[in-house]
Amino acid sequence: MAIKRYYLTKDNTITNAFKADLITRGTAANMGASDIVEAFVIHAQTSASVNATNAEQSRILVQFDVDEILQDITNEVVPSSSVNYVLKMFNAPHADTLPIEYNLDIAILTSSWAEGTGLDMEEYSDKGASNWISGAVGTPWTSEGSDYNRTSPYSSSFYFSGGAEDLELNIDFAVDKWRTGVTPNYGLLIKHPDDIIAGGLGSYYTKKFFSRTSEFELFRPYVEARWDSRREDDRGKVIKTSVLRTTADNMNTLFLYNTVDGDLKDIPNLEGPQQEIFVEFFSSSNSEPTGNALSVKDTAGATVTSILGGLAVEHASYLTGAYSCSFGITGSNIDIVHDVWHSGSVQYYTGSFSVKSLDGKSLLYNEEYVNTIENLQNSYIKGQKPVLRLFTRLKDWSPNIYTVATQEIEPEIINSAYYRVRRTIDNFEVIPFGTGSTNHTLMSYDVSGNYFELDTSVLEKGYSYDIDFVFKKRGTFEQQPETFKFRIEEDDE
């Protein structure tokens, strides 16, 4: 699964709103232990001369651990590039007035602050820091209401069209600066825009989110790293070079994995940082390579008898122990081909694959599929990361007796297949379909079909969950009818 979630380490609401007497402001109030955070702007609630022209407002402070991201990058859990970091905060329904059609600004904080232990969000009776005046005890903000950088490279905004939406904002502008040391990580400020606050353009009463201490585990805010982790191993769908396809589409990619005691490790004594390895292709005779190496096309379009491969590259980094090569295969009367991976006289691996031909069609059918997850268990312990394999076949597939008796059913490989995980009891999307620009739930595939890794650490214990799929075919997304269930077990007593 190409997501990793980082939960907040601190959050708080600070305010300069009037208390019940409409004279005294709650600028010393702290709400760092509340299960809700909120942002509002209120104009002209009182005609009293004391502070009457200064809008009442509340702002939200949030922070998470960037060092955890750096450690994950070092450990290759998260790529060092091509990753989007998204702040997700969940709307908290309430009975108060909710603004509609508004923006919230998100800006990088420039001073440290303490979370505090206050709870009271009504009377502002819990005093402490951080608050409207100070970031910590004895450390006032440079400007009341927190210190932050409002310039465009250090800030962004999120538009709420209806008001009750969740906040889901790309915060690469902040994470990139924190992890590269451009600015210290003091977290983010979430507030209404300055023109709303200063201009008296109307009140924007209160937008509330669940906080990091919410009793509802799945609604706690987080920053999510999202990236496309799809690996395309074409061994199960090698197609002969065709004039119906572009040069790039005529390329097929194969993978070789070198495992030692269950761990991926580089093959010793190969040349260069890419670990150069050569691949040759042979016709088959009695399930063995035969004859001279076949002529194939390399990525430049040249005809060769040996393809230069090496360590696979993903997100500008070499993958330890994972090798790949790309080629186009030509010629006639070729059905089964053997791929031989070697370096000089040392042979490392011999595989095989079927070669299919691509033909034009006079009719366009809307294929329907039957899907099953071959290795899904009834339950998992939170934190497990099973690699789940989807087996797909055409719905109208009808084998004859010979087919059933002599060979395994070959899976249909879907180039663009996405997964989703929902909580069964209420259909809450814990992991929505990642069909946007990052493709973060786009599944990999190999000779055995499509697959993905499910990180169960993002799921709450004691609940059942559904997995379902959507396939992208001919530019449209087609929801698959099957739903697969599993449960995250409670801890043993």
C-alpha positions as CSV (number, residue, x, y, z in Angstrom):
1,M,0.0,0.0,0.0
2,A,1.5,3.3,-1.1
3,I,0.4,5.4,1.9
4,K,2.0,6.0,5.3
5,R,0.2,8.0,8.0
6,Y,1.8,10.3,10.5
7,Y,-0.5,11.3,13.4
8,L,-0.4,14.6,15.2
9,T,1.8,15.0,18.2
10,K,0.2,18.2,19.3
11,D,-2.9,20.3,18.6
12,N,-4.7,23.2,20.3
13,T,-7.4,25.9,19.8
14,I,-6.5,29.4,20.8
15,T,-9.0,32.3,20.9
16,N,-9.6,36.0,21.7
17,A,-13.3,35.5,21.9
18,F,-15.5,37.2,24.6
19,K,-16.5,35.3,27.7
20,A,-20.1,35.2,28.8
21,D,-19.9,38.8,30.1
22,L,-19.2,40.0,26.6
23,I,-16.5,42.3,28.0
24,T,-13.6,40.0,29.1
25,R,-11.8,38.0,26.4
26,G,-10.5,34.5,26.8
27,T,-7.1,35.2,25.5
28,A,-5.4,33.2,28.3
29,A,-7.5,30.1,27.7
30,N,-6.0,26.8,26.7
31,M,-7.9,24.0,25.0
32,G,-5.0,21.6,24.2
33,A,-6.7,18.5,25.7
34,S,-10.1,19.0,24.1
35,D,-11.4,16.3,21.6
36,I,-12.4,19.1,19.2
37,V,-10.5,22.0,17.6
38,E,-12.3,24.9,15.9
39,A,-11.8,28.0,13.8
40,F,-14.3,30.9,13.7
41,V,-14.6,34.6,13.2
42,I,-17.4,36.7,14.8
43,H,-18.1,40.4,14.2
44,A,-20.1,42.9,16.2
45,Q,-21.3,40.5,18.9
46,T,-21.3,43.4,21.3
47,S,-21.6,47.1,21.0
48,A,-19.5,47.7,24.1
49,S,-16.6,50.1,23.6
50,V,-14.1,47.6,25.0
51,N,-12.6,45.7,22.1
52,A,-15.8,46.1,20.1
53,T,-14.0,46.7,16.8
54,N,-11.7,43.7,17.1
55,A,-13.2,40.6,15.6
56,E,-13.5,37.6,17.9
57,Q,-11.8,34.6,16.4
58,S,-10.3,31.2,17.2
59,R,-7.4,29.5,15.5
60,I,-6.1,25.9,15.3
61,L,-2.5,24.9,15.9
62,V,-1.3,21.4,14.8
63,Q,2.1,19.7,14.7
64,F,3.4,16.2,13.8
65,D,6.8,14.5,13.9
66,V,8.9,15.2,10.7
67,D,11.8,13.2,12.1
68,E,9.6,10.1,11.7
69,I,9.3,10.9,8.0
70,L,13.1,11.3,7.7
71,Q,13.6,8.0,9.4
72,D,11.2,6.3,7.0
73,I,12.9,7.8,4.0
74,T,16.3,6.5,5.4
75,N,14.8,3.1,5.9
76,E,13.2,3.1,2.4
77,V,9.7,2.8,3.9
78,V,8.8,6.1,2.0
79,P,10.5,7.2,-1.2
80,S,12.6,10.4,-1.0
81,S,10.9,11.9,-4.1
82,S,7.6,11.8,-6.0
83,V,5.6,11.7,-2.7
84,N,2.6,14.0,-1.8
85,Y,2.0,14.8,1.8
86,V,-1.6,15.5,2.6
87,L,-3.1,16.9,5.8
88,K,-6.4,15.2,6.6
89,M,-8.8,16.6,9.3
90,F,-12.3,15.3,9.7
91,N,-15.3,17.5,10.1
92,A,-16.9,17.3,13.6
93,P,-20.7,17.8,13.3
94,H,-22.2,20.2,15.8
95,A,-25.4,22.1,16.5
96,D,-23.9,25.6,16.2
97,T,-24.0,27.8,13.1
98,L,-21.7,26.4,10.3
99,P,-20.2,28.7,7.7
100,I,-20.6,27.9,4.0
101,E,-18.5,28.9,1.0
102,Y,-15.4,30.0,2.8
103,N,-11.6,29.4,2.9
104,L,-9.3,28.4,5.7
105,D,-5.7,29.5,5.5
106,I,-2.9,27.1,6.4
107,A,0.5,28.6,7.2
108,I,3.8,27.5,8.7
109,L,4.3,28.5,12.3
110,T,7.6,30.2,13.1
111,S,7.7,29.8,16.9
112,S,7.5,26.8,19.2
113,W,4.4,26.2,21.4
114,A,3.1,24.0,24.1
115,E,0.0,21.9,23.7
116,G,-1.4,22.5,27.2
117,T,-4.1,20.5,29.1
118,G,-7.2,22.8,28.9
119,L,-10.6,21.4,28.0
120,D,-13.2,24.2,28.3
121,M,-14.3,25.5,24.9
122,E,-17.4,27.3,26.2
123,E,-16.4,29.5,29.1
124,Y,-12.7,29.6,28.4
125,S,-12.1,28.8,32.1
126,D,-9.0,26.7,31.7
127,K,-5.9,28.9,31.6
128,G,-2.5,27.9,30.3
129,A,-0.2,28.0,27.4
130,S,-0.3,27.9,24.5
131,N,-3.0,30.5,24.2
132,W,-3.8,33.7,22.3
133,I,-1.1,35.6,24.1
134,S,1.7,33.1,24.5
135,G,3.1,30.0,22.8
136,A,4.4,28.6,26.1
137,V,4.5,29.7,29.7
138,G,6.5,32.9,29.9
139,T,7.1,33.0,26.2
140,P,4.6,35.4,24.5
141,W,4.0,35.3,20.7
142,T,5.8,38.1,18.8
143,S,2.3,39.0,17.6
144,E,-0.8,37.9,19.4
145,G,-2.6,35.0,17.9
146,S,0.6,33.1,17.1
147,D,3.7,33.6,14.9
148,Y,3.5,32.4,11.4
149,N,4.7,33.0,7.9
150,R,1.9,34.2,5.6
151,T,3.8,34.5,2.4
152,S,2.8,32.2,-0.5
153,P,5.7,29.7,-0.4
154,Y,5.0,29.1,3.3
155,S,1.2,29.0,3.2
156,S,-1.8,27.6,1.3
157,S,-5.6,27.6,1.7
158,F,-8.5,25.2,1.4
159,Y,-12.0,26.0,0.1
160,F,-15.2,24.6,1.7
161,S,-18.1,24.9,-0.7
162,G,-20.7,23.4,1.6
163,G,-19.1,23.9,4.9
164,A,-19.2,20.4,6.4
165,E,-16.4,18.9,4.3
166,D,-13.3,17.4,5.7
167,L,-10.1,19.3,5.2
168,E,-7.8,17.4,2.8
169,L,-4.9,19.6,1.7
170,N,-1.5,18.9,0.0
171,I,1.1,20.4,2.4
172,D,4.2,19.6,0.4
173,F,5.0,23.3,0.7
174,A,5.6,22.8,4.5
175,V,6.9,19.2,4.6
176,D,9.6,19.9,2.0
177,K,10.9,22.9,4.0
178,W,10.9,21.0,7.3
179,R,12.6,17.9,6.1
180,T,15.3,19.8,4.1
181,G,16.0,22.2,7.1
182,V,14.8,25.4,5.3
183,T,12.7,26.2,8.4
184,P,12.2,24.5,11.8
185,N,9.2,22.3,12.3
186,Y,6.9,24.2,14.6
187,G,3.8,22.9,12.9
188,L,0.9,24.7,11.1
189,L,-1.7,27.4,11.9
190,I,-5.2,27.0,10.5
191,K,-7.3,30.2,10.5
192,H,-9.8,32.3,8.6
193,P,-8.3,34.7,6.0
194,D,-7.1,38.1,7.2
195,D,-9.6,40.0,5.0
196,I,-12.5,38.2,6.7
197,I,-11.0,39.0,10.1
198,A,-10.2,42.7,9.5
199,G,-12.9,43.6,7.0
200,G,-16.1,43.0,8.9
201,L,-17.5,41.1,6.0
202,G,-19.7,39.0,8.1
203,S,-19.3,36.3,10.8
204,Y,-18.0,32.8,10.0
205,Y,-19.2,31.1,13.2
206,T,-17.5,27.9,13.8
207,K,-15.8,25.1,11.8
208,K,-15.0,22.2,14.0
209,F,-12.7,19.2,13.5
210,F,-12.0,16.1,15.6
211,S,-8.7,16.5,17.4
212,R,-5.9,14.0,18.0
213,T,-7.4,13.0,21.4
214,S,-10.8,12.2,19.9
215,E,-12.4,9.0,21.1
216,F,-13.1,8.2,17.5
217,E,-9.8,6.7,16.4
218,L,-10.4,6.8,12.6
219,F,-11.4,10.5,12.8
220,R,-8.1,11.7,14.4
221,P,-6.2,14.0,12.1
222,Y,-3.1,12.9,10.3
223,V,-0.6,13.7,7.6
224,E,-0.6,11.0,4.9
225,A,2.4,10.3,2.5
226,R,1.0,9.2,-0.8
227,W,2.9,7.8,-3.8
228,D,2.4,5.5,-6.7
229,S,4.1,2.2,-5.7
230,R,2.8,0.1,-8.7
231,R,5.3,-2.4,-10.1
232,E,4.5,-3.6,-13.6
233,D,6.0,-7.1,-14.3
234,D,4.8,-8.1,-17.7
235,R,5.7,-11.8,-17.5
236,G,2.1,-12.8,-17.5
237,K,1.2,-10.6,-20.5
238,V,4.2,-10.3,-22.9
239,I,2.9,-9.1,-26.3
240,K,4.7,-9.4,-29.6
241,T,5.7,-6.1,-31.2
242,S,2.8,-4.8,-33.2
243,V,2.3,-1.9,-35.6
244,L,-0.9,-1.2,-33.7
245,R,1.1,0.0,-30.7
246,T,3.7,2.7,-30.1
247,T,7.3,2.0,-29.4
248,A,6.8,2.5,-25.7
249,D,3.7,0.3,-25.6
250,N,5.6,-2.5,-27.4
251,M,8.1,-2.7,-24.5
252,N,7.7,-5.5,-22.0
253,T,9.3,-5.4,-18.6
254,L,10.5,-8.5,-16.6
255,F,11.7,-8.6,-13.0
256,L,14.2,-10.9,-11.2
257,Y,14.3,-10.9,-7.3
258,N,17.4,-12.1,-5.5
259,T,16.4,-13.3,-2.0
260,V,18.8,-14.5,0.6
261,D,17.1,-16.0,3.8
262,G,14.0,-14.1,2.9
263,D,15.6,-10.7,2.4
264,L,16.3,-9.0,-0.9
265,K,20.0,-8.5,-1.5
266,D,22.1,-7.3,-4.4
267,I,23.9,-10.0,-6.5
268,P,27.6,-9.9,-5.7
269,N,30.3,-8.8,-8.2
270,L,28.0,-7.1,-10.8
271,E,29.3,-4.0,-12.6
272,G,28.5,-0.4,-11.7
273,P,26.0,1.2,-9.3
274,Q,23.1,-0.2,-11.4
275,Q,24.4,-3.8,-11.0
276,E,24.5,-4.5,-14.8
277,I,23.1,-7.9,-15.7
278,F,22.4,-9.3,-19.2
279,V,19.3,-11.0,-20.4
280,E,19.0,-13.2,-23.5
281,F,15.9,-14.9,-24.9
282,F,15.6,-18.4,-26.4
283,S,12.9,-20.5,-28.0
284,S,11.7,-23.5,-26.1
285,S,12.2,-27.2,-26.7
286,N,10.9,-29.7,-24.1
287,S,10.7,-26.8,-21.6
288,E,14.4,-25.9,-22.1
289,P,16.0,-23.0,-23.9
290,T,17.2,-24.1,-27.4
291,G,19.1,-22.6,-30.3
292,N,20.7,-19.2,-30.6
293,A,19.5,-16.2,-28.7
294,L,16.5,-14.5,-30.3
295,S,16.6,-11.0,-31.8
296,V,14.7,-8.5,-29.7
297,K,14.3,-4.7,-29.6
298,D,15.9,-2.6,-26.8
299,T,14.4,0.6,-25.5
300,A,16.1,2.6,-28.2
301,G,14.5,0.5,-30.9
302,A,17.7,-1.3,-31.9
303,T,17.7,-5.0,-32.8
304,V,19.9,-6.9,-30.4
305,T,20.4,-10.4,-29.0
306,S,21.2,-9.3,-25.5
307,I,19.3,-6.8,-23.3
308,L,21.2,-4.8,-20.6
309,G,19.3,-4.9,-17.3
310,G,20.1,-3.9,-13.8
311,L,18.7,-2.9,-10.5
312,A,15.1,-1.6,-10.9
313,V,14.7,2.1,-10.3
314,E,11.6,3.5,-8.5
315,H,11.3,7.1,-7.5
316,A,14.8,7.8,-8.6
317,S,16.3,5.2,-6.3
318,Y,17.7,1.7,-7.0
319,L,15.8,-1.2,-5.4
320,T,17.9,-3.5,-3.4
321,G,18.0,-7.0,-4.9
322,A,15.3,-6.3,-7.5
323,Y,16.4,-6.4,-11.2
324,S,14.5,-5.5,-14.3
325,C,14.9,-5.4,-18.1
326,S,12.7,-4.0,-20.9
327,F,12.5,-5.4,-24.4
328,G,10.3,-5.8,-27.4
329,I,9.9,-9.2,-28.9
330,T,9.5,-9.8,-32.7
331,G,9.4,-12.8,-35.0
332,S,6.9,-15.4,-36.0
333,N,5.9,-18.8,-34.6
334,I,7.1,-17.9,-31.1
335,D,4.8,-19.1,-28.3
336,I,7.0,-19.9,-25.3
337,V,10.2,-18.0,-24.7
338,H,12.9,-18.5,-22.0
339,D,14.7,-15.5,-20.4
340,V,18.2,-16.2,-19.2
341,W,19.8,-13.7,-16.8
342,H,23.6,-13.8,-16.7
343,S,26.8,-11.9,-16.4
344,G,29.4,-13.3,-18.7
345,S,29.7,-17.1,-18.0
346,V,27.8,-16.9,-14.8
347,Q,24.1,-17.7,-15.2
348,Y,21.7,-16.5,-12.4
349,Y,18.2,-17.4,-13.4
350,T,16.2,-18.9,-16.3
351,G,12.5,-18.2,-16.5
352,S,9.8,-18.6,-19.2
353,F,6.8,-16.8,-20.5
354,S,4.1,-17.1,-23.2
355,V,4.0,-14.6,-26.1
356,K,0.7,-13.2,-27.2
357,S,-0.2,-11.4,-30.4
358,L,-2.3,-8.2,-30.6
359,D,-4.9,-8.0,-33.2
360,G,-7.4,-5.3,-34.2
361,K,-11.1,-5.8,-33.3
362,S,-14.2,-5.2,-35.4
363,L,-16.4,-5.1,-32.2
364,L,-15.8,-3.5,-28.9
365,Y,-17.1,-5.5,-25.9
366,N,-17.6,-4.3,-22.4
367,E,-15.8,-7.1,-20.5
368,E,-17.2,-8.3,-17.2
369,Y,-15.0,-10.0,-14.6
370,V,-15.1,-12.4,-11.7
371,N,-12.7,-11.5,-8.9
372,T,-11.5,-13.1,-5.7
373,I,-8.7,-12.4,-3.2
374,E,-6.8,-15.7,-3.1
375,N,-5.0,-15.3,0.2
376,L,-7.3,-13.1,2.3
377,Q,-7.6,-14.3,5.9
378,N,-10.7,-13.9,8.1
379,S,-8.8,-11.7,10.5
380,Y,-5.5,-9.9,11.1
381,I,-3.7,-8.4,14.0
382,K,-3.3,-4.6,13.8
383,G,0.0,-3.8,12.3
384,Q,0.3,-6.7,9.9
385,K,1.1,-5.9,6.3
386,P,-0.3,-8.8,4.2
387,V,0.3,-8.7,0.4
388,L,-3.1,-9.5,-1.0
389,R,-3.5,-11.1,-4.4
390,L,-6.5,-10.5,-6.6
391,F,-7.3,-13.3,-9.1
392,T,-9.4,-12.0,-12.0
393,R,-11.0,-13.9,-14.9
394,L,-13.5,-13.0,-17.6
395,K,-17.1,-13.6,-16.5
396,D,-18.0,-15.6,-19.5
397,W,-14.9,-17.7,-19.5
398,S,-15.8,-21.3,-20.3
399,P,-13.0,-23.9,-20.2
400,N,-13.3,-27.3,-21.9
401,I,-12.4,-30.6,-20.2
402,Y,-8.9,-30.6,-21.7
403,T,-8.2,-27.1,-20.4
404,V,-9.2,-27.9,-16.9
405,A,-7.3,-31.1,-16.8
406,T,-4.0,-29.9,-18.3
407,Q,-3.3,-26.4,-17.1
408,E,-3.9,-23.8,-14.4
409,I,-6.3,-21.0,-15.2
410,E,-4.4,-17.9,-16.2
411,P,-5.5,-14.7,-14.5
412,E,-6.6,-11.6,-16.4
413,I,-4.1,-8.8,-15.6
414,I,-5.7,-5.4,-15.2
415,N,-3.4,-2.5,-16.1
416,S,-5.2,0.0,-13.9
417,A,-6.9,-1.6,-10.9
418,Y,-7.5,0.3,-7.6
419,Y,-8.6,-0.9,-4.2
420,R,-10.5,0.7,-1.3
421,V,-11.0,-0.3,2.4
422,R,-14.2,0.6,4.2
423,R,-15.4,-0.1,7.8
424,T,-18.3,-2.5,7.4
425,I,-20.6,-1.2,10.1
426,D,-21.0,2.3,8.6
427,N,-19.2,2.2,5.2
428,F,-16.7,4.8,6.4
429,E,-13.8,4.9,3.9
430,V,-10.7,4.3,5.8
431,I,-8.6,4.1,2.6
432,P,-10.6,5.7,-0.3
433,F,-9.9,4.8,-3.9
434,G,-6.6,6.6,-4.8
435,T,-7.5,7.4,-8.4
436,G,-6.2,10.9,-8.4
437,S,-2.9,12.2,-9.6
438,T,-0.8,10.2,-7.1
439,N,-2.5,6.8,-7.9
440,H,-1.7,5.7,-4.3
441,T,-4.0,2.7,-4.3
442,L,-3.1,1.6,-7.8
443,M,-2.2,-2.1,-7.7
444,S,0.9,-3.8,-9.0
445,Y,0.8,-6.9,-11.2
446,D,3.0,-9.8,-12.2
447,V,2.5,-13.3,-13.7
448,S,0.0,-14.3,-10.9
449,G,-2.2,-11.2,-11.4
450,N,-2.7,-7.9,-9.5
451,Y,-1.6,-7.4,-5.9
452,F,-1.1,-4.8,-3.2
453,E,0.2,-4.5,0.4
454,L,-2.3,-3.7,3.1
455,D,-0.9,-1.8,6.1
456,T,-3.4,-2.7,8.8
457,S,-1.9,-0.2,11.3
458,V,-4.3,2.4,9.9
459,L,-7.3,0.3,10.9
460,E,-9.1,0.3,14.3
461,K,-9.2,-2.9,16.3
462,G,-12.4,-4.7,16.9
463,Y,-14.1,-3.9,13.6
464,S,-14.8,-5.7,10.3
465,Y,-13.7,-4.1,7.0
466,D,-14.6,-4.5,3.3
467,I,-12.2,-4.4,0.4
468,D,-13.5,-3.6,-3.1
469,F,-12.1,-2.7,-6.4
470,V,-12.5,-0.4,-9.4
471,F,-10.9,-1.1,-12.8
472,K,-10.1,1.7,-15.3
473,K,-11.0,0.5,-18.8
474,R,-11.1,2.7,-21.9
475,G,-10.9,5.8,-19.8
476,T,-13.7,5.1,-17.4
477,F,-13.8,3.6,-13.9
478,E,-15.8,0.4,-13.5
479,Q,-16.8,-0.6,-10.0
480,Q,-16.4,-4.4,-9.5
481,P,-19.4,-6.1,-7.8
482,E,-17.5,-8.2,-5.3
483,T,-16.8,-7.2,-1.7
484,F,-14.3,-9.1,0.5
485,K,-14.4,-8.9,4.3
486,F,-11.9,-9.3,7.1
487,R,-11.6,-8.2,10.8
488,I,-8.9,-6.6,12.9
489,E,-8.8,-8.5,16.1
490,E,-8.7,-7.1,19.6
491,D,-5.6,-7.6,21.7
492,D,-5.5,-10.9,23.6
493,E,-6.4,-10.4,27.3
